[in-house]
Amino acid sequence: MPPDDFERFRRLVLEDRALQVALEATAEVPAFIALARKLGAERGCHFTEVDIREAIRSARREWNERWI
């Protein structure tokens, strides 16, 4: 099964330092979400705000579980 657009974009970000820098420079969540969606769409990856918020929650949960 091919990865969904959000997963494809996530992989692109992991491989592209310029994308990482652009996203890291955006501290506020609403601005981060808007930028991620824009950068994703420019690369043919279309996903929702909900997809991003779920990924953020999941990452926070995983990080917290490491320390509990």
PDB file as gemmi writes it, atoms N, CA and C in Angstrom:
CRYST1    1.000    1.000    1.000  90.00  90.00  90.00 P 1                      
ATOM      1  N   MET A   1       0.853  -1.185   0.000  1.00  0.00           N  
ATOM      2  CA  MET A   1       0.000   0.000   0.000  1.00  0.00           C  
ATOM      3  C   MET A   1       0.896   1.243   0.000  1.00  0.00           C  
ATOM      4  N   PRO A   2       0.697   2.139  -0.953  1.00  0.00           N  
ATOM      5  CA  PRO A   2       1.527   3.345  -0.983  1.00  0.00           C  
ATOM      6  C   PRO A   2       1.229   4.264   0.201  1.00  0.00           C  
ATOM      7  N   PRO A   3       2.224   5.028   0.632  1.00  0.00           N  
ATOM      8  CA  PRO A   3       1.993   5.936   1.762  1.00  0.00           C  
ATOM      9  C   PRO A   3       1.021   7.046   1.377  1.00  0.00           C  
ATOM     10  N   ASP A   4       0.286   7.521   2.353  1.00  0.00           N  
ATOM     11  CA  ASP A   4      -0.616   8.640   2.080  1.00  0.00           C  
ATOM     12  C   ASP A   4       0.209   9.919   1.906  1.00  0.00           C  
ATOM     13  N   ASP A   5      -0.456  10.971   1.461  1.00  0.00           N  
ATOM     14  CA  ASP A   5       0.251  12.216   1.175  1.00  0.00           C  
ATOM     15  C   ASP A   5       0.975  12.782   2.392  1.00  0.00           C  
ATOM     16  N   PHE A   6       0.362  12.688   3.569  1.00  0.00           N  
ATOM     17  CA  PHE A   6       1.029  13.220   4.759  1.00  0.00           C  
ATOM     18  C   PHE A   6       2.314  12.448   5.034  1.00  0.00           C  
ATOM     19  N   GLU A   7       2.252  11.133   4.929  1.00  0.00           N  
ATOM     20  CA  GLU A   7       3.439  10.311   5.165  1.00  0.00           C  
ATOM     21  C   GLU A   7       4.510  10.603   4.106  1.00  0.00           C  
ATOM     22  N   ARG A   8       4.104  10.778   2.860  1.00  0.00           N  
ATOM     23  CA  ARG A   8       5.068  11.127   1.808  1.00  0.00           C  
ATOM     24  C   ARG A   8       5.755  12.448   2.130  1.00  0.00           C  
ATOM     25  N   PHE A   9       4.969  13.434   2.577  1.00  0.00           N  
ATOM     26  CA  PHE A   9       5.555  14.724   2.916  1.00  0.00           C  
ATOM     27  C   PHE A   9       6.495  14.593   4.110  1.00  0.00           C  
ATOM     28  N   ARG A  10       6.092  13.830   5.106  1.00  0.00           N  
ATOM     29  CA  ARG A  10       6.945  13.623   6.278  1.00  0.00           C  
ATOM     30  C   ARG A  10       8.298  13.062   5.848  1.00  0.00           C  
ATOM     31  N   ARG A  11       8.269  12.106   4.948  1.00  0.00           N  
ATOM     32  CA  ARG A  11       9.524  11.515   4.456  1.00  0.00           C  
ATOM     33  C   ARG A  11      10.355  12.529   3.678  1.00  0.00           C  
ATOM     34  N   LEU A  12       9.692  13.357   2.879  1.00  0.00           N  
ATOM     35  CA  LEU A  12      10.409  14.407   2.158  1.00  0.00           C  
ATOM     36  C   LEU A  12      11.111  15.351   3.128  1.00  0.00           C  
ATOM     37  N   VAL A  13      10.423  15.713   4.202  1.00  0.00           N  
ATOM     38  CA  VAL A  13      11.008  16.611   5.196  1.00  0.00           C  
ATOM     39  C   VAL A  13      12.230  15.965   5.849  1.00  0.00           C  
ATOM     40  N   LEU A  14      12.142  14.692   6.161  1.00  0.00           N  
ATOM     41  CA  LEU A  14      13.274  14.010   6.787  1.00  0.00           C  
ATOM     42  C   LEU A  14      14.499  13.972   5.884  1.00  0.00           C  
ATOM     43  N   GLU A  15      14.283  14.037   4.576  1.00  0.00           N  
ATOM     44  CA  GLU A  15      15.384  13.961   3.613  1.00  0.00           C  
ATOM     45  C   GLU A  15      15.866  15.331   3.132  1.00  0.00           C  
ATOM     46  N   ASP A  16      15.163  16.398   3.466  1.00  0.00           N  
ATOM     47  CA  ASP A  16      15.456  17.718   2.900  1.00  0.00           C  
ATOM     48  C   ASP A  16      15.709  18.729   4.014  1.00  0.00           C  
ATOM     49  N   ARG A  17      16.963  19.083   4.199  1.00  0.00           N  
ATOM     50  CA  ARG A  17      17.335  20.004   5.282  1.00  0.00           C  
ATOM     51  C   ARG A  17      16.678  21.373   5.116  1.00  0.00           C  
ATOM     52  N   ALA A  18      16.482  21.832   3.901  1.00  0.00           N  
ATOM     53  CA  ALA A  18      15.853  23.135   3.686  1.00  0.00           C  
ATOM     54  C   ALA A  18      14.408  23.128   4.186  1.00  0.00           C  
ATOM     55  N   LEU A  19      13.683  22.036   3.951  1.00  0.00           N  
ATOM     56  CA  LEU A  19      12.323  21.923   4.483  1.00  0.00           C  
ATOM     57  C   LEU A  19      12.345  21.910   6.006  1.00  0.00           C  
ATOM     58  N   GLN A  20      13.287  21.192   6.581  1.00  0.00           N  
ATOM     59  CA  GLN A  20      13.403  21.129   8.031  1.00  0.00           C  
ATOM     60  C   GLN A  20      13.626  22.519   8.611  1.00  0.00           C  
ATOM     61  N   VAL A  21      14.535  23.262   8.023  1.00  0.00           N  
ATOM     62  CA  VAL A  21      14.861  24.607   8.514  1.00  0.00           C  
ATOM     63  C   VAL A  21      13.631  25.511   8.419  1.00  0.00           C  
ATOM     64  N   ALA A  22      12.929  25.444   7.301  1.00  0.00           N  
ATOM     65  CA  ALA A  22      11.741  26.290   7.126  1.00  0.00           C  
ATOM     66  C   ALA A  22      10.691  25.976   8.186  1.00  0.00           C  
ATOM     67  N   LEU A  23      10.455  24.703   8.431  1.00  0.00           N  
ATOM     68  CA  LEU A  23       9.437  24.319   9.415  1.00  0.00           C  
ATOM     69  C   LEU A  23       9.899  24.607  10.847  1.00  0.00           C  
ATOM     70  N   GLU A  24      11.172  24.390  11.127  1.00  0.00           N  
ATOM     71  CA  GLU A  24      11.698  24.660  12.469  1.00  0.00           C  
ATOM     72  C   GLU A  24      11.622  26.136  12.820  1.00  0.00           C  
ATOM     73  N   ALA A  25      11.694  26.994  11.817  1.00  0.00           N  
ATOM     74  CA  ALA A  25      11.680  28.436  12.053  1.00  0.00           C  
ATOM     75  C   ALA A  25      10.285  28.957  12.381  1.00  0.00           C  
ATOM     76  N   THR A  26       9.295  28.096  12.302  1.00  0.00           N  
ATOM     77  CA  THR A  26       7.899  28.493  12.524  1.00  0.00           C  
ATOM     78  C   THR A  26       7.461  27.956  13.874  1.00  0.00           C  
ATOM     79  N   ALA A  27       7.450  28.819  14.891  1.00  0.00           N  
ATOM     80  CA  ALA A  27       7.204  28.388  16.263  1.00  0.00           C  
ATOM     81  C   ALA A  27       5.725  28.249  16.615  1.00  0.00           C  
ATOM     82  N   GLU A  28       4.885  29.072  16.035  1.00  0.00           N  
ATOM     83  CA  GLU A  28       3.465  29.030  16.391  1.00  0.00           C  
ATOM     84  C   GLU A  28       2.759  27.937  15.606  1.00  0.00           C  
ATOM     85  N   VAL A  29       1.956  27.145  16.302  1.00  0.00           N  
ATOM     86  CA  VAL A  29       1.306  25.981  15.683  1.00  0.00           C  
ATOM     87  C   VAL A  29       0.454  26.361  14.473  1.00  0.00           C  
ATOM     88  N   PRO A  30      -0.419  27.369  14.539  1.00  0.00           N  
ATOM     89  CA  PRO A  30      -1.223  27.691  13.346  1.00  0.00           C  
ATOM     90  C   PRO A  30      -0.362  28.055  12.129  1.00  0.00           C  
ATOM     91  N   ALA A  31       0.711  28.812  12.354  1.00  0.00           N  
ATOM     92  CA  ALA A  31       1.604  29.181  11.259  1.00  0.00           C  
ATOM     93  C   ALA A  31       2.357  27.955  10.746  1.00  0.00           C  
ATOM     94  N   PHE A  32       2.765  27.080  11.651  1.00  0.00           N  
ATOM     95  CA  PHE A  32       3.448  25.838  11.267  1.00  0.00           C  
ATOM     96  C   PHE A  32       2.539  24.985  10.386  1.00  0.00           C  
ATOM     97  N   ILE A  33       1.287  24.845  10.795  1.00  0.00           N  
ATOM     98  CA  ILE A  33       0.329  24.039  10.032  1.00  0.00           C  
ATOM     99  C   ILE A  33       0.115  24.631   8.641  1.00  0.00           C  
ATOM    100  N   ALA A  34      -0.072  25.936   8.581  1.00  0.00           N  
ATOM    101  CA  ALA A  34      -0.281  26.592   7.283  1.00  0.00           C  
ATOM    102  C   ALA A  34       0.929  26.392   6.373  1.00  0.00           C  
ATOM    103  N   LEU A  35       2.122  26.561   6.925  1.00  0.00           N  
ATOM    104  CA  LEU A  35       3.340  26.393   6.130  1.00  0.00           C  
ATOM    105  C   LEU A  35       3.503  24.946   5.683  1.00  0.00           C  
ATOM    106  N   ALA A  36       3.285  24.007   6.577  1.00  0.00           N  
ATOM    107  CA  ALA A  36       3.419  22.585   6.220  1.00  0.00           C  
ATOM    108  C   ALA A  36       2.455  22.225   5.096  1.00  0.00           C  
ATOM    109  N   ARG A  37       1.214  22.698   5.182  1.00  0.00           N  
ATOM    110  CA  ARG A  37       0.236  22.408   4.130  1.00  0.00           C  
ATOM    111  C   ARG A  37       0.647  23.044   2.809  1.00  0.00           C  
ATOM    112  N   LYS A  38       1.173  24.272   2.871  1.00  0.00           N  
ATOM    113  CA  LYS A  38       1.622  24.969   1.659  1.00  0.00           C  
ATOM    114  C   LYS A  38       2.796  24.236   1.026  1.00  0.00           C  
ATOM    115  N   LEU A  39       3.807  23.918   1.834  1.00  0.00           N  
ATOM    116  CA  LEU A  39       4.978  23.218   1.315  1.00  0.00           C  
ATOM    117  C   LEU A  39       4.611  21.830   0.791  1.00  0.00           C  
ATOM    118  N   GLY A  40       3.704  21.167   1.490  1.00  0.00           N  
ATOM    119  CA  GLY A  40       3.251  19.860   1.021  1.00  0.00           C  
ATOM    120  C   GLY A  40       2.542  19.963  -0.313  1.00  0.00           C  
ATOM    121  N   ALA A  41       1.618  20.912  -0.430  1.00  0.00           N  
ATOM    122  CA  ALA A  41       0.859  21.079  -1.678  1.00  0.00           C  
ATOM    123  C   ALA A  41       1.794  21.391  -2.845  1.00  0.00           C  
ATOM    124  N   GLU A  42       2.834  22.174  -2.587  1.00  0.00           N  
ATOM    125  CA  GLU A  42       3.806  22.489  -3.636  1.00  0.00           C  
ATOM    126  C   GLU A  42       4.516  21.237  -4.141  1.00  0.00           C  
ATOM    127  N   ARG A  43       4.512  20.196  -3.336  1.00  0.00           N  
ATOM    128  CA  ARG A  43       5.174  18.940  -3.688  1.00  0.00           C  
ATOM    129  C   ARG A  43       4.173  17.829  -4.009  1.00  0.00           C  
ATOM    130  N   GLY A  44       2.926  18.220  -4.207  1.00  0.00           N  
ATOM    131  CA  GLY A  44       1.900  17.254  -4.582  1.00  0.00           C  
ATOM    132  C   GLY A  44       1.355  16.432  -3.433  1.00  0.00           C  
ATOM    133  N   CYS A  45       1.588  16.876  -2.211  1.00  0.00           N  
ATOM    134  CA  CYS A  45       1.112  16.179  -1.018  1.00  0.00           C  
ATOM    135  C   CYS A  45       0.009  17.015  -0.379  1.00  0.00           C  
ATOM    136  N   HIS A  46      -1.183  16.489  -0.381  1.00  0.00           N  
ATOM    137  CA  HIS A  46      -2.326  17.229   0.155  1.00  0.00           C  
ATOM    138  C   HIS A  46      -2.843  16.522   1.400  1.00  0.00           C  
ATOM    139  N   PHE A  47      -2.893  17.249   2.511  1.00  0.00           N  
ATOM    140  CA  PHE A  47      -3.341  16.696   3.784  1.00  0.00           C  
ATOM    141  C   PHE A  47      -4.021  17.799   4.566  1.00  0.00           C  
ATOM    142  N   THR A  48      -4.670  17.423   5.639  1.00  0.00           N  
ATOM    143  CA  THR A  48      -5.491  18.371   6.400  1.00  0.00           C  
ATOM    144  C   THR A  48      -4.776  18.867   7.648  1.00  0.00           C  
ATOM    145  N   GLU A  49      -5.354  19.891   8.222  1.00  0.00           N  
ATOM    146  CA  GLU A  49      -4.888  20.390   9.518  1.00  0.00           C  
ATOM    147  C   GLU A  49      -5.014  19.288  10.563  1.00  0.00           C  
ATOM    148  N   VAL A  50      -6.068  18.505  10.498  1.00  0.00           N  
ATOM    149  CA  VAL A  50      -6.287  17.404  11.444  1.00  0.00           C  
ATOM    150  C   VAL A  50      -5.143  16.398  11.354  1.00  0.00           C  
ATOM    151  N   ASP A  51      -4.681  16.094  10.144  1.00  0.00           N  
ATOM    152  CA  ASP A  51      -3.555  15.164   9.984  1.00  0.00           C  
ATOM    153  C   ASP A  51      -2.327  15.672  10.736  1.00  0.00           C  
ATOM    154  N   ILE A  52      -2.059  16.960  10.609  1.00  0.00           N  
ATOM    155  CA  ILE A  52      -0.879  17.538  11.261  1.00  0.00           C  
ATOM    156  C   ILE A  52      -1.056  17.565  12.770  1.00  0.00           C  
ATOM    157  N   ARG A  53      -2.216  17.991  13.230  1.00  0.00           N  
ATOM    158  CA  ARG A  53      -2.443  18.044  14.679  1.00  0.00           C  
ATOM    159  C   ARG A  53      -2.339  16.652  15.304  1.00  0.00           C  
ATOM    160  N   GLU A  54      -2.825  15.628  14.615  1.00  0.00           N  
ATOM    161  CA  GLU A  54      -2.724  14.259  15.131  1.00  0.00           C  
ATOM    162  C   GLU A  54      -1.264  13.822  15.184  1.00  0.00           C  
ATOM    163  N   ALA A  55      -0.489  14.184  14.181  1.00  0.00           N  
ATOM    164  CA  ALA A  55       0.937  13.843  14.182  1.00  0.00           C  
ATOM    165  C   ALA A  55       1.666  14.539  15.331  1.00  0.00           C  
ATOM    166  N   ILE A  56       1.317  15.790  15.601  1.00  0.00           N  
ATOM    167  CA  ILE A  56       1.921  16.521  16.718  1.00  0.00           C  
ATOM    168  C   ILE A  56       1.559  15.841  18.039  1.00  0.00           C  
ATOM    169  N   ARG A  57       0.277  15.511  18.211  1.00  0.00           N  
ATOM    170  CA  ARG A  57      -0.154  14.827  19.449  1.00  0.00           C  
ATOM    171  C   ARG A  57       0.561  13.493  19.619  1.00  0.00           C  
ATOM    172  N   SER A  58       0.666  12.748  18.543  1.00  0.00           N  
ATOM    173  CA  SER A  58       1.320  11.444  18.592  1.00  0.00           C  
ATOM    174  C   SER A  58       2.792  11.587  18.978  1.00  0.00           C  
ATOM    175  N   ALA A  59       3.475  12.562  18.381  1.00  0.00           N  
ATOM    176  CA  ALA A  59       4.892  12.783  18.702  1.00  0.00           C  
ATOM    177  C   ALA A  59       5.069  13.189  20.157  1.00  0.00           C  
ATOM    178  N   ARG A  60       4.190  14.046  20.645  1.00  0.00           N  
ATOM    179  CA  ARG A  60       4.268  14.455  22.062  1.00  0.00           C  
ATOM    180  C   ARG A  60       4.036  13.267  22.981  1.00  0.00           C  
ATOM    181  N   ARG A  61       3.048  12.446  22.637  1.00  0.00           N  
ATOM    182  CA  ARG A  61       2.734  11.273  23.442  1.00  0.00           C  
ATOM    183  C   ARG A  61       3.930  10.317  23.490  1.00  0.00           C  
ATOM    184  N   GLU A  62       4.535  10.062  22.326  1.00  0.00           N  
ATOM    185  CA  GLU A  62       5.704   9.181  22.274  1.00  0.00           C  
ATOM    186  C   GLU A  62       6.855   9.750  23.090  1.00  0.00           C  
ATOM    187  N   TRP A  63       7.070  11.055  22.992  1.00  0.00           N  
ATOM    188  CA  TRP A  63       8.150  11.681  23.744  1.00  0.00           C  
ATOM    189  C   TRP A  63       7.896  11.541  25.243  1.00  0.00           C  
ATOM    190  N   ASN A  64       6.661  11.824  25.667  1.00  0.00           N  
ATOM    191  CA  ASN A  64       6.320  11.711  27.093  1.00  0.00           C  
ATOM    192  C   ASN A  64       6.479  10.284  27.594  1.00  0.00           C  
ATOM    193  N   GLU A  65       6.095   9.312  26.804  1.00  0.00           N  
ATOM    194  CA  GLU A  65       6.167   7.915  27.229  1.00  0.00           C  
ATOM    195  C   GLU A  65       7.610   7.459  27.425  1.00  0.00           C  
ATOM    196  N   ARG A  66       8.537   8.068  26.725  1.00  0.00           N  
ATOM    197  CA  ARG A  66       9.959   7.728  26.911  1.00  0.00           C  
ATOM    198  C   ARG A  66      10.435   8.104  28.301  1.00  0.00           C  
ATOM    199  N   TRP A  67       9.852   9.136  28.870  1.00  0.00           N  
ATOM    200  CA  TRP A  67      10.344   9.672  30.136  1.00  0.00           C  
ATOM    201  C   TRP A  67       9.495   9.287  31.321  1.00  0.00           C  
ATOM    202  N   ILE A  68       8.441   8.539  31.096  1.00  0.00           N  
ATOM    203  CA  ILE A  68       7.576   8.125  32.213  1.00  0.00           C  
ATOM    204  C   ILE A  68       7.908   6.706  32.602  1.00  0.00           C  
TER     205      ILE A  68                                                      
END                                                                             
